[in-house]
Amino acid sequence: MSQGRSGAEQRLVTPGMTIGSLSGMRVGSGAISQNDEIIATKLGWVRESNGTVSVDPINSPYLPRSGDLVIAHVAEVRNNLWFMDINGSFQGLLPMSLAPWKVEFGQARQHMDIGDAALARVQEVDECHNVVLTMKGVGLRRLSQGAVVEVPVNHLDRIRGDNNSNLDRMKDTSDCRIIVGENGRVWIDGDDNGISWTREALAIAKQHGHKKNFDSIMKKHEGSFTRKGDA
């Protein structure tokens, strides 16, 4: 559908904008059909796949689900729990019973304070959108080093790539540990050079994650990495 993109560039549309003719096309998410035309219902990028025209939103909110791995920041500390910013519409609650330490009542702040980052999982989301987190599990912990970078939730699949191919190349190139949270946060740990390069790679993902040639853009960036001491 030529109205959807020009070359490798996708077309940005706003709600109510006409994307193109309905003729021979199916309508996917983010669009509706009206008077034989496809109309956008979201602000985002037009995408055509197998005869279906959709609009991928510029930035989707994080909707927590049970089992999600998330990178959270402590927003508030109480005597027996932490309120955690999980980059969503609602905060997550981490009771001291689900922390990885033996926490005495009133001593929560001694283990994690406001602003600290942690790797956690969503244990439960109830019908009132209350989100309960746990840090009991392999690898779940307070993140006391490294850097946390925010990326659009709707670009996570592109950042990971098929079978984590993009993510694995980023790890190999930067020689960094990289963990991608389902809530649009990425933790990076390594030397300053590797962290700086990975930040740049994620910035590229923010800017170009909607493009068809995103993988080739990322591979070009991989070729720009120079390790300290290299000529």
CORLINFEN-V284759 format. One record per residue. N is the residue number from 0. OMEGA is omega in whole degrees, -180 to 180 (* if undefined). Layout:
# CORLINFEN-V284759
((N;OMEGA) (N;OMEGA))
This chain:
# CORLINFEN-V284759
((0;-171) (1;179) (2;-174) (3;-175) (4;175) (5;-176) (6;179) (7;-178) (8;174) (9;-177) (10;176) (11;-179) (12;177) (13;180) (14;-179) (15;-179) (16;177) (17;179) (18;-179) (19;-178) (20;178) (21;-173) (22;176) (23;-177) (24;171) (25;-177) (26;179) (27;-177) (28;178) (29;-179) (30;175) (31;174) (32;-179) (33;179) (34;178) (35;176) (36;176) (37;-175) (38;178) (39;175) (40;-179) (41;169) (42;-178) (43;-175) (44;178) (45;178) (46;176) (47;179) (48;178) (49;176) (50;179) (51;180) (52;180) (53;173) (54;176) (55;-178) (56;179) (57;179) (58;179) (59;177) (60;176) (61;177) (62;-174) (63;176) (64;180) (65;180) (66;-180) (67;170) (68;-176) (69;172) (70;-172) (71;174) (72;178) (73;180) (74;-178) (75;-180) (76;173) (77;-178) (78;-173) (79;179) (80;175) (81;169) (82;-172) (83;173) (84;-178) (85;177) (86;179) (87;-179) (88;-178) (89;176) (90;174) (91;178) (92;176) (93;177) (94;-179) (95;178) (96;-180) (97;175) (98;-178) (99;-179) (100;170) (101;-173) (102;175) (103;180) (104;179) (105;-177) (106;-178) (107;-176) (108;180) (109;-179) (110;176) (111;-179) (112;-179) (113;180) (114;179) (115;179) (116;-179) (117;174) (118;-175) (119;174) (120;174) (121;-180) (122;-174) (123;171) (124;-177) (125;-175) (126;178) (127;179) (128;172) (129;-176) (130;178) (131;-180) (132;172) (133;172) (134;174) (135;-178) (136;-177) (137;175) (138;-179) (139;-171) (140;170) (141;-178) (142;-173) (143;178) (144;-179) (145;-177) (146;176) (147;-178) (148;178) (149;179) (150;178) (151;-180) (152;-177) (153;177) (154;-176) (155;-179) (156;179) (157;179) (158;179) (159;-176) (160;178) (161;-180) (162;179) (163;-176) (164;180) (165;-179) (166;180) (167;178) (168;177) (169;179) (170;-178) (171;-178) (172;-175) (173;-174) (174;180) (175;166) (176;-178) (177;177) (178;-179) (179;176) (180;179) (181;-178) (182;174) (183;174) (184;-178) (185;177) (186;-179) (187;177) (188;180) (189;177) (190;-175) (191;-179) (192;-179) (193;179) (194;180) (195;-180) (196;-179) (197;175) (198;179) (199;179) (200;179) (201;175) (202;176) (203;179) (204;177) (205;-174) (206;-171) (207;-175) (208;-179) (209;-172) (210;179) (211;-176) (212;-178) (213;-178) (214;180) (215;176) (216;180) (217;179) (218;177) (219;178) (220;178) (221;180) (222;-179) (223;-175) (224;177) (225;179) (226;177) (227;-179) (228;177) (229;178) (230;*))
